[in-house]
Amino acid sequence: MTRRKLVVGNWKMHGSIASNKILLESIIAGLRDLHGADSVVCAPYPYLCQVQSLLAGTNVAWGAQNMCSTNDGAMTGAVSPTMLVDYGCTHVIIGHSERRNLFHETDDTAAARFSAAQDAGLIPIFCMGESAEERESDWTDYIVGRQLDSIIRRFGPHVLRNAVLAYEPLWAVGSDNPATPQQAQEVHEFIRKRIARCDAQVAAAVRILYGGSVTPANAAQLFAMPDIDGGLVGRASLQADDFVAICRAAN
Ligand code: PEP
């Protein structure tokens, strides 16, 4: 099974109307002839309209970094899945470690968002990963397995047909301390094998991204590993040259 590589930029809480325009115009130009891999940028909510108007008709898709699990109602400050669809989003990041740690998101709330995203026709990019302490205690498989099971046990493995998984060890996110390709591959293989216990076809087809200090210098080696299908990229997605180089490494 050949899986098409995917690179997703996570802008986090960065950007402005002026800087987004420059960034996106350079990304569009840099990726115009890229046909062998997919790319997505996930922008803050207020810029989705701008991102839509600049990226529509290009080979770069866009999405959001979170969403509410219900579609409308008295939920001050929340943004619904259907609102993201209104702005042309195709993807949404679910369960990022910053949401889990800074905003108290749990396996349960992440699972509810995952399902609501799919109900709205969005592709959830579901994040999993262990902390440094958990890795040191040899708990990586337990933590990542638990996070993965929070989806598979509730909804069945088939839901992964319309989803992307991302392994993002917390110690590597925003740290300049990326996992080595071997470390990342080990966990990606663990994830794929765990899915295969339930459904071998789904396991073979699902794209599993690696995230955590991906740069142009390490992308090609990471993406060469058999179970790494691309990257979820934070800081380097804010520099057009770096993001383009990472997408090219996936191409
Ligand atoms: C992320 O935001 O998901 C991420 C991986 O960040 P960085 O690439 O900056 O480590």
py3Dmol code that shows the C-alpha trace and the ligand (Angstrom):
import py3Dmol

protein = """\
ATOM      1  CA  MET A   1       0.000   0.000   0.000  1.00  0.00           C
ATOM      2  CA  THR A   2       1.505   3.361  -0.975  1.00  0.00           C
ATOM      3  CA  ARG A   3       0.333   6.214   1.149  1.00  0.00           C
ATOM      4  CA  ARG A   4       0.600   9.722  -0.263  1.00  0.00           C
ATOM      5  CA  LYS A   5       2.645  11.911   2.009  1.00  0.00           C
ATOM      6  CA  LEU A   6       1.011  14.872   3.763  1.00  0.00           C
ATOM      7  CA  VAL A   7       2.539  17.929   5.409  1.00  0.00           C
ATOM      8  CA  VAL A   8       0.351  20.035   7.707  1.00  0.00           C
ATOM      9  CA  GLY A   9       1.396  23.455   8.963  1.00  0.00           C
ATOM     10  CA  ASN A  10       0.110  24.407  12.402  1.00  0.00           C
ATOM     11  CA  TRP A  11       0.391  28.171  12.729  1.00  0.00           C
ATOM     12  CA  LYS A  12      -0.741  28.059  16.374  1.00  0.00           C
ATOM     13  CA  MET A  13      -1.534  31.594  17.676  1.00  0.00           C
ATOM     14  CA  HIS A  14       0.704  33.390  15.191  1.00  0.00           C
ATOM     15  CA  GLY A  15       0.086  35.635  12.222  1.00  0.00           C
ATOM     16  CA  SER A  16      -1.475  38.888  11.113  1.00  0.00           C
ATOM     17  CA  ILE A  17      -3.340  39.868   7.993  1.00  0.00           C
ATOM     18  CA  ALA A  18      -0.183  41.412   6.571  1.00  0.00           C
ATOM     19  CA  SER A  19       2.236  38.603   7.463  1.00  0.00           C
ATOM     20  CA  ASN A  20      -0.199  35.842   6.413  1.00  0.00           C
ATOM     21  CA  LYS A  21      -0.465  37.353   2.948  1.00  0.00           C
ATOM     22  CA  ILE A  22       3.300  37.343   2.445  1.00  0.00           C
ATOM     23  CA  LEU A  23       3.636  33.829   3.881  1.00  0.00           C
ATOM     24  CA  LEU A  24       0.813  32.336   1.815  1.00  0.00           C
ATOM     25  CA  GLU A  25       1.875  33.988  -1.441  1.00  0.00           C
ATOM     26  CA  SER A  26       5.362  32.501  -1.030  1.00  0.00           C
ATOM     27  CA  ILE A  27       3.968  29.073  -0.110  1.00  0.00           C
ATOM     28  CA  ILE A  28       1.652  29.096  -3.134  1.00  0.00           C
ATOM     29  CA  ALA A  29       4.531  30.011  -5.443  1.00  0.00           C
ATOM     30  CA  GLY A  30       6.876  27.478  -3.839  1.00  0.00           C
ATOM     31  CA  LEU A  31       4.421  24.589  -4.031  1.00  0.00           C
ATOM     32  CA  ARG A  32       2.837  25.346  -7.402  1.00  0.00           C
ATOM     33  CA  ASP A  33       4.628  22.457  -9.130  1.00  0.00           C
ATOM     34  CA  LEU A  34       4.332  20.023  -6.204  1.00  0.00           C
ATOM     35  CA  HIS A  35       2.143  17.141  -7.298  1.00  0.00           C
ATOM     36  CA  GLY A  36       3.488  14.152  -5.373  1.00  0.00           C
ATOM     37  CA  ALA A  37       2.429  15.120  -1.845  1.00  0.00           C
ATOM     38  CA  ASP A  38      -0.419  16.947  -0.103  1.00  0.00           C
ATOM     39  CA  SER A  39      -0.103  20.095   1.972  1.00  0.00           C
ATOM     40  CA  VAL A  40      -2.453  21.812   4.406  1.00  0.00           C
ATOM     41  CA  VAL A  41      -2.140  24.934   6.547  1.00  0.00           C
ATOM     42  CA  CYS A  42      -4.092  25.208   9.809  1.00  0.00           C
ATOM     43  CA  ALA A  43      -4.627  28.871  10.672  1.00  0.00           C
ATOM     44  CA  PRO A  44      -6.174  30.702  13.637  1.00  0.00           C
ATOM     45  CA  TYR A  45      -9.952  31.187  13.267  1.00  0.00           C
ATOM     46  CA  PRO A  46      -9.951  34.932  12.488  1.00  0.00           C
ATOM     47  CA  TYR A  47      -7.784  34.352   9.425  1.00  0.00           C
ATOM     48  CA  LEU A  48      -9.730  31.480   7.851  1.00  0.00           C
ATOM     49  CA  CYS A  49     -11.579  33.867   5.548  1.00  0.00           C
ATOM     50  CA  GLN A  50      -8.282  35.374   4.341  1.00  0.00           C
ATOM     51  CA  VAL A  51      -6.698  31.928   3.983  1.00  0.00           C
ATOM     52  CA  GLN A  52      -9.700  30.733   1.991  1.00  0.00           C
ATOM     53  CA  SER A  53      -9.552  33.666  -0.417  1.00  0.00           C
ATOM     54  CA  LEU A  54      -5.795  33.246  -0.968  1.00  0.00           C
ATOM     55  CA  LEU A  55      -5.625  29.432  -1.189  1.00  0.00           C
ATOM     56  CA  ALA A  56      -8.827  28.697  -3.120  1.00  0.00           C
ATOM     57  CA  GLY A  57      -7.893  27.136  -6.461  1.00  0.00           C
ATOM     58  CA  THR A  58      -4.315  26.290  -5.370  1.00  0.00           C
ATOM     59  CA  ASN A  59      -2.898  22.879  -4.465  1.00  0.00           C
ATOM     60  CA  VAL A  60      -2.687  23.850  -0.771  1.00  0.00           C
ATOM     61  CA  ALA A  61      -5.676  22.995   1.441  1.00  0.00           C
ATOM     62  CA  TRP A  62      -6.506  24.656   4.753  1.00  0.00           C
ATOM     63  CA  GLY A  63      -8.003  23.873   8.096  1.00  0.00           C
ATOM     64  CA  ALA A  64      -8.365  24.906  11.725  1.00  0.00           C
ATOM     65  CA  GLN A  65      -6.535  23.992  14.925  1.00  0.00           C
ATOM     66  CA  ASN A  66      -9.524  23.047  17.078  1.00  0.00           C
ATOM     67  CA  MET A  67     -13.316  23.212  17.097  1.00  0.00           C
ATOM     68  CA  CYS A  68     -16.305  22.688  19.342  1.00  0.00           C
ATOM     69  CA  SER A  69     -18.049  19.323  19.321  1.00  0.00           C
ATOM     70  CA  THR A  70     -21.516  20.800  18.779  1.00  0.00           C
ATOM     71  CA  ASN A  71     -22.861  22.683  15.803  1.00  0.00           C
ATOM     72  CA  ASP A  72     -24.685  25.590  17.365  1.00  0.00           C
ATOM     73  CA  GLY A  73     -26.059  26.798  20.646  1.00  0.00           C
ATOM     74  CA  ALA A  74     -25.267  28.957  23.645  1.00  0.00           C
ATOM     75  CA  MET A  75     -21.509  28.293  23.651  1.00  0.00           C
ATOM     76  CA  THR A  76     -19.836  31.682  24.066  1.00  0.00           C
ATOM     77  CA  GLY A  77     -16.471  31.812  22.352  1.00  0.00           C
ATOM     78  CA  ALA A  78     -16.802  28.476  20.595  1.00  0.00           C
ATOM     79  CA  VAL A  79     -16.481  27.737  16.884  1.00  0.00           C
ATOM     80  CA  SER A  80     -18.508  24.927  15.336  1.00  0.00           C
ATOM     81  CA  PRO A  81     -17.527  22.324  12.747  1.00  0.00           C
ATOM     82  CA  THR A  82     -20.059  23.699  10.256  1.00  0.00           C
ATOM     83  CA  MET A  83     -18.519  27.171  10.586  1.00  0.00           C
ATOM     84  CA  LEU A  84     -15.167  25.677   9.552  1.00  0.00           C
ATOM     85  CA  VAL A  85     -16.831  24.028   6.573  1.00  0.00           C
ATOM     86  CA  ASP A  86     -18.345  27.425   5.645  1.00  0.00           C
ATOM     87  CA  TYR A  87     -14.794  28.738   5.288  1.00  0.00           C
ATOM     88  CA  GLY A  88     -13.706  25.872   3.065  1.00  0.00           C
ATOM     89  CA  CYS A  89     -11.727  24.004   5.715  1.00  0.00           C
ATOM     90  CA  THR A  90     -11.068  20.373   4.862  1.00  0.00           C
ATOM     91  CA  HIS A  91      -9.042  19.457   7.964  1.00  0.00           C
ATOM     92  CA  VAL A  92      -9.044  20.218  11.675  1.00  0.00           C
ATOM     93  CA  ILE A  93      -6.422  19.380  14.301  1.00  0.00           C
ATOM     94  CA  ILE A  94      -7.959  17.491  17.234  1.00  0.00           C
ATOM     95  CA  GLY A  95      -6.393  16.797  20.615  1.00  0.00           C
ATOM     96  CA  HIS A  96      -3.133  18.721  20.113  1.00  0.00           C
ATOM     97  CA  SER A  97      -0.986  18.452  23.244  1.00  0.00           C
ATOM     98  CA  GLU A  98      -1.294  22.211  23.794  1.00  0.00           C
ATOM     99  CA  ARG A  99      -5.091  21.840  23.866  1.00  0.00           C
ATOM    100  CA  ARG A 100      -4.810  18.866  26.190  1.00  0.00           C
ATOM    101  CA  ASN A 101      -2.344  20.580  28.555  1.00  0.00           C
ATOM    102  CA  LEU A 102      -3.256  24.274  28.451  1.00  0.00           C
ATOM    103  CA  PHE A 103      -7.014  23.913  27.944  1.00  0.00           C
ATOM    104  CA  HIS A 104      -7.661  20.686  29.872  1.00  0.00           C
ATOM    105  CA  GLU A 105      -8.843  18.709  26.891  1.00  0.00           C
ATOM    106  CA  THR A 106      -9.267  15.008  27.729  1.00  0.00           C
ATOM    107  CA  ASP A 107      -9.475  11.780  25.748  1.00  0.00           C
ATOM    108  CA  ASP A 108     -13.277  12.077  26.049  1.00  0.00           C
ATOM    109  CA  THR A 109     -13.567  15.646  24.763  1.00  0.00           C
ATOM    110  CA  ALA A 110     -11.037  14.997  21.993  1.00  0.00           C
ATOM    111  CA  ALA A 111     -13.032  11.926  20.921  1.00  0.00           C
ATOM    112  CA  ALA A 112     -16.258  13.973  20.829  1.00  0.00           C
ATOM    113  CA  ARG A 113     -14.565  16.585  18.625  1.00  0.00           C
ATOM    114  CA  PHE A 114     -13.108  13.881  16.397  1.00  0.00           C
ATOM    115  CA  SER A 115     -16.545  12.455  15.748  1.00  0.00           C
ATOM    116  CA  ALA A 116     -18.197  15.872  15.266  1.00  0.00           C
ATOM    117  CA  ALA A 117     -15.507  16.818  12.745  1.00  0.00           C
ATOM    118  CA  GLN A 118     -16.220  13.714  10.683  1.00  0.00           C
ATOM    119  CA  ASP A 119     -19.976  14.287  10.929  1.00  0.00           C
ATOM    120  CA  ALA A 120     -19.416  17.721   9.380  1.00  0.00           C
ATOM    121  CA  GLY A 121     -17.282  16.263   6.575  1.00  0.00           C
ATOM    122  CA  LEU A 122     -13.962  17.452   7.989  1.00  0.00           C
ATOM    123  CA  ILE A 123     -10.859  15.266   8.229  1.00  0.00           C
ATOM    124  CA  PRO A 124      -9.645  15.214  11.835  1.00  0.00           C
ATOM    125  CA  ILE A 125      -5.881  15.224  12.381  1.00  0.00           C
ATOM    126  CA  PHE A 126      -5.826  13.379  15.690  1.00  0.00           C
ATOM    127  CA  CYS A 127      -2.749  14.027  17.869  1.00  0.00           C
ATOM    128  CA  MET A 128      -1.196  11.587  20.316  1.00  0.00           C
ATOM    129  CA  GLY A 129       2.044  11.641  22.253  1.00  0.00           C
ATOM    130  CA  GLU A 130       3.805  11.080  25.545  1.00  0.00           C
ATOM    131  CA  SER A 131       5.618  13.507  27.855  1.00  0.00           C
ATOM    132  CA  ALA A 132       9.338  13.242  28.612  1.00  0.00           C
ATOM    133  CA  GLU A 133       8.585  11.730  32.031  1.00  0.00           C
ATOM    134  CA  GLU A 134       6.262   9.171  30.502  1.00  0.00           C
ATOM    135  CA  ARG A 135       8.924   8.166  27.963  1.00  0.00           C
ATOM    136  CA  GLU A 136      11.542   7.892  30.713  1.00  0.00           C
ATOM    137  CA  SER A 137       9.176   5.627  32.655  1.00  0.00           C
ATOM    138  CA  ASP A 138       8.676   3.456  29.551  1.00  0.00           C
ATOM    139  CA  TRP A 139       5.020   4.447  29.289  1.00  0.00           C
ATOM    140  CA  THR A 140       5.082   5.620  25.664  1.00  0.00           C
ATOM    141  CA  ASP A 141       3.119   2.645  24.304  1.00  0.00           C
ATOM    142  CA  TYR A 142       0.639   2.819  27.157  1.00  0.00           C
ATOM    143  CA  ILE A 143      -0.065   6.545  26.689  1.00  0.00           C
ATOM    144  CA  VAL A 144      -0.206   6.514  22.906  1.00  0.00           C
ATOM    145  CA  GLY A 145      -2.214   3.264  22.958  1.00  0.00           C
ATOM    146  CA  ARG A 146      -4.720   4.781  25.375  1.00  0.00           C
ATOM    147  CA  GLN A 147      -5.129   7.894  23.216  1.00  0.00           C
ATOM    148  CA  LEU A 148      -5.580   5.802  20.070  1.00  0.00           C
ATOM    149  CA  ASP A 149      -8.039   3.486  21.817  1.00  0.00           C
ATOM    150  CA  SER A 150     -10.120   6.500  22.881  1.00  0.00           C
ATOM    151  CA  ILE A 151     -11.110   6.703  19.195  1.00  0.00           C
ATOM    152  CA  ILE A 152     -11.052   3.053  18.120  1.00  0.00           C
ATOM    153  CA  ARG A 153     -12.976   1.715  21.134  1.00  0.00           C
ATOM    154  CA  ARG A 154     -15.701   4.349  20.822  1.00  0.00           C
ATOM    155  CA  PHE A 155     -16.187   4.520  17.084  1.00  0.00           C
ATOM    156  CA  GLY A 156     -14.471   1.448  15.597  1.00  0.00           C
ATOM    157  CA  PRO A 157     -11.324   1.314  13.439  1.00  0.00           C
ATOM    158  CA  HIS A 158     -13.236   2.147  10.240  1.00  0.00           C
ATOM    159  CA  VAL A 159     -13.467   5.838  11.249  1.00  0.00           C
ATOM    160  CA  LEU A 160      -9.729   6.073  10.592  1.00  0.00           C
ATOM    161  CA  ARG A 161     -10.498   5.804   6.857  1.00  0.00           C
ATOM    162  CA  ASN A 162     -11.378   9.521   6.951  1.00  0.00           C
ATOM    163  CA  ALA A 163      -8.812  10.671   9.467  1.00  0.00           C
ATOM    164  CA  VAL A 164      -5.136  11.446   9.816  1.00  0.00           C
ATOM    165  CA  LEU A 165      -3.147  10.480  12.905  1.00  0.00           C
ATOM    166  CA  ALA A 166      -0.222  12.470  14.255  1.00  0.00           C
ATOM    167  CA  TYR A 167       2.372  11.190  16.684  1.00  0.00           C
ATOM    168  CA  GLU A 168       3.686  14.245  18.514  1.00  0.00           C
ATOM    169  CA  PRO A 169       5.904  13.449  21.500  1.00  0.00           C
ATOM    170  CA  LEU A 170       5.470  16.375  23.895  1.00  0.00           C
ATOM    171  CA  TRP A 171       9.212  16.606  24.531  1.00  0.00           C
ATOM    172  CA  ALA A 172       9.801  17.205  20.820  1.00  0.00           C
ATOM    173  CA  VAL A 173       7.079  19.815  20.197  1.00  0.00           C
ATOM    174  CA  GLY A 174       8.490  23.343  20.183  1.00  0.00           C
ATOM    175  CA  SER A 175      11.735  22.102  21.702  1.00  0.00           C
ATOM    176  CA  ASP A 176      14.500  21.838  19.062  1.00  0.00           C
ATOM    177  CA  ASN A 177      14.776  18.235  20.229  1.00  0.00           C
ATOM    178  CA  PRO A 178      13.136  16.176  17.491  1.00  0.00           C
ATOM    179  CA  ALA A 179      12.645  12.446  17.859  1.00  0.00           C
ATOM    180  CA  THR A 180      15.219  10.559  15.842  1.00  0.00           C
ATOM    181  CA  PRO A 181      13.764   8.866  12.770  1.00  0.00           C
ATOM    182  CA  GLN A 182      14.199   5.521  14.576  1.00  0.00           C
ATOM    183  CA  GLN A 183      12.424   6.721  17.734  1.00  0.00           C
ATOM    184  CA  ALA A 184       9.525   8.090  15.694  1.00  0.00           C
ATOM    185  CA  GLN A 185       9.359   4.994  13.468  1.00  0.00           C
ATOM    186  CA  GLU A 186       9.103   2.721  16.533  1.00  0.00           C
ATOM    187  CA  VAL A 187       5.997   4.529  17.771  1.00  0.00           C
ATOM    188  CA  HIS A 188       4.452   4.847  14.304  1.00  0.00           C
ATOM    189  CA  GLU A 189       4.903   1.105  13.825  1.00  0.00           C
ATOM    190  CA  PHE A 190       3.328   0.482  17.224  1.00  0.00           C
ATOM    191  CA  ILE A 191       0.315   2.639  16.232  1.00  0.00           C
ATOM    192  CA  ARG A 192      -0.105   0.900  12.880  1.00  0.00           C
ATOM    193  CA  LYS A 193       0.163  -2.571  14.428  1.00  0.00           C
ATOM    194  CA  ARG A 194      -2.383  -1.705  17.096  1.00  0.00           C
ATOM    195  CA  ILE A 195      -4.853  -0.602  14.414  1.00  0.00           C
ATOM    196  CA  ALA A 196      -4.052  -3.729  12.386  1.00  0.00           C
ATOM    197  CA  ARG A 197      -5.222  -5.900  15.292  1.00  0.00           C
ATOM    198  CA  CYS A 198      -8.699  -4.486  14.561  1.00  0.00           C
ATOM    199  CA  ASP A 199      -8.531  -3.871  10.805  1.00  0.00           C
ATOM    200  CA  ALA A 200      -5.474  -4.577   8.669  1.00  0.00           C
ATOM    201  CA  GLN A 201      -6.728  -2.635   5.650  1.00  0.00           C
ATOM    202  CA  VAL A 202      -7.415   0.494   7.644  1.00  0.00           C
ATOM    203  CA  ALA A 203      -4.002   0.190   9.315  1.00  0.00           C
ATOM    204  CA  ALA A 204      -2.251  -0.070   5.971  1.00  0.00           C
ATOM    205  CA  ALA A 205      -4.061   2.962   4.557  1.00  0.00           C
ATOM    206  CA  VAL A 206      -4.132   5.477   7.415  1.00  0.00           C
ATOM    207  CA  ARG A 207      -1.621   8.301   7.241  1.00  0.00           C
ATOM    208  CA  ILE A 208       0.403   8.779  10.430  1.00  0.00           C
ATOM    209  CA  LEU A 209       2.270  12.083  10.598  1.00  0.00           C
ATOM    210  CA  TYR A 210       5.202  12.825  12.845  1.00  0.00           C
ATOM    211  CA  GLY A 211       5.255  16.181  14.645  1.00  0.00           C
ATOM    212  CA  GLY A 212       7.878  17.749  16.893  1.00  0.00           C
ATOM    213  CA  SER A 213      10.625  20.078  15.665  1.00  0.00           C
ATOM    214  CA  VAL A 214      10.436  19.025  12.022  1.00  0.00           C
ATOM    215  CA  THR A 215      12.772  21.198   9.944  1.00  0.00           C
ATOM    216  CA  PRO A 216      14.115  21.150   6.383  1.00  0.00           C
ATOM    217  CA  ALA A 217      17.250  19.520   7.843  1.00  0.00           C
ATOM    218  CA  ASN A 218      15.518  16.467   9.334  1.00  0.00           C
ATOM    219  CA  ALA A 219      12.349  16.095   7.224  1.00  0.00           C
ATOM    220  CA  ALA A 220      13.720  13.827   4.503  1.00  0.00           C
ATOM    221  CA  GLN A 221      15.168  11.323   6.981  1.00  0.00           C
ATOM    222  CA  LEU A 222      11.974  11.243   9.020  1.00  0.00           C
ATOM    223  CA  PHE A 223       9.755  10.877   5.956  1.00  0.00           C
ATOM    224  CA  ALA A 224      11.938   8.047   4.632  1.00  0.00           C
ATOM    225  CA  MET A 225      10.864   5.795   7.511  1.00  0.00           C
ATOM    226  CA  PRO A 226       8.330   3.141   6.444  1.00  0.00           C
ATOM    227  CA  ASP A 227       5.508   4.181   8.790  1.00  0.00           C
ATOM    228  CA  ILE A 228       5.983   7.968   8.711  1.00  0.00           C
ATOM    229  CA  ASP A 229       3.638   9.498   6.164  1.00  0.00           C
ATOM    230  CA  GLY A 230       4.549  13.150   6.512  1.00  0.00           C
ATOM    231  CA  GLY A 231       4.708  15.831   9.171  1.00  0.00           C
ATOM    232  CA  LEU A 232       2.711  18.105  11.429  1.00  0.00           C
ATOM    233  CA  VAL A 233       4.864  21.211  11.488  1.00  0.00           C
ATOM    234  CA  GLY A 234       4.675  24.111  13.931  1.00  0.00           C
ATOM    235  CA  ARG A 235       7.400  26.744  13.880  1.00  0.00           C
ATOM    236  CA  ALA A 236       8.841  25.826  10.493  1.00  0.00           C
ATOM    237  CA  SER A 237       5.415  26.334   8.898  1.00  0.00           C
ATOM    238  CA  LEU A 238       5.691  30.061   9.635  1.00  0.00           C
ATOM    239  CA  GLN A 239       8.724  30.420   7.353  1.00  0.00           C
ATOM    240  CA  ALA A 240       7.702  29.971   3.734  1.00  0.00           C
ATOM    241  CA  ASP A 241      11.099  28.648   2.606  1.00  0.00           C
ATOM    242  CA  ASP A 242      11.179  26.085   5.414  1.00  0.00           C
ATOM    243  CA  PHE A 243       7.598  24.933   4.895  1.00  0.00           C
ATOM    244  CA  VAL A 244       8.136  24.609   1.149  1.00  0.00           C
ATOM    245  CA  ALA A 245      11.363  22.666   1.713  1.00  0.00           C
ATOM    246  CA  ILE A 246       9.595  20.271   4.111  1.00  0.00           C
ATOM    247  CA  CYS A 247       6.765  19.735   1.624  1.00  0.00           C
ATOM    248  CA  ARG A 248       9.354  19.082  -1.079  1.00  0.00           C
ATOM    249  CA  ALA A 249      11.051  16.516   1.152  1.00  0.00           C
ATOM    250  CA  ALA A 250       7.681  14.736   1.267  1.00  0.00           C
ATOM    251  CA  ASN A 251       7.196  14.955  -2.488  1.00  0.00           C
TER     252      ASN A 251
END
"""
ligand_1 = """\
10
PEP
C 3.168 21.448 16.532
O 2.769 22.564 16.768
O 2.345 20.536 16.388
C 4.606 21.222 16.408
C 5.022 20.024 16.093
O 5.422 22.286 16.634
P 6.995 22.392 16.253
O 7.128 21.906 14.838
O 7.319 23.828 16.405
O 7.739 21.509 17.200
"""
view = py3Dmol.view(width=600, height=400)
view.addModel(protein, "pdb")
view.setStyle({"model": 0}, {"cartoon": {"style": "trace"}})
view.addModel(ligand_1, "xyz")
view.setStyle({"model": 1}, {"stick": {}})
view.zoomTo()
view.show()
